[in-house]
Each structure stands twice: as structure tokens, then as C-alpha cells.
């Protein structure tokens, strides 16, 4: 397995810790890997002409997430 080192500021550290706790992950590295996996899914969808949205339980779109 390769290693990846990244410097993060206090704000990103706070976000990673929040996500780690919210998602029930055991490490920030695990949270980071999940984040990359989700971003990969979003990019692959965009390449297929799909949109990334947040919808309520009735499928009403509350927000579209536009990737750069």
C-alpha cells in the first residue's frame, strides 16, 4: 500500500473529525478514503451526463451539487 501525506489546516481538521464521528469511522484516513470514493462516483456520473442532487424522501430536489 502506498502512503499519502497531506498538510491540513485547523478548519479542515475540524471537518474531518466531524465527518469521522458522524459516519462512525475509526480514523480520519478512513474518512478521507470514503470521501475520495464518493467524489469518484460523482465524477463518473458527471461523465455519463448525470447530475448530483440532494433530494427529500419524496424525490423533490432540494439542492444540486455542481462539480467544477
Secondary structure as the mmCIF struct_conf table of DSSP 4:
data_model
#
loop_
_struct_conf.conf_type_id
_struct_conf.id
_struct_conf.beg_label_comp_id
_struct_conf.beg_label_asym_id
_struct_conf.beg_label_seq_id
_struct_conf.end_label_comp_id
_struct_conf.end_label_asym_id
_struct_conf.end_label_seq_id
HELX_RH_AL_P HELX_RH_AL_P1 UNK A 10 UNK A 23
TURN_TY1_P TURN_TY1_P1 UNK A 24 UNK A 24
BEND BEND1 UNK A 26 UNK A 26
HELX_RH_AL_P HELX_RH_AL_P2 UNK A 28 UNK A 47
TURN_TY1_P TURN_TY1_P2 UNK A 48 UNK A 49
STRN STRN1 UNK A 52 UNK A 55
TURN_TY1_P TURN_TY1_P3 UNK A 57 UNK A 58
STRN STRN2 UNK A 61 UNK A 65
#
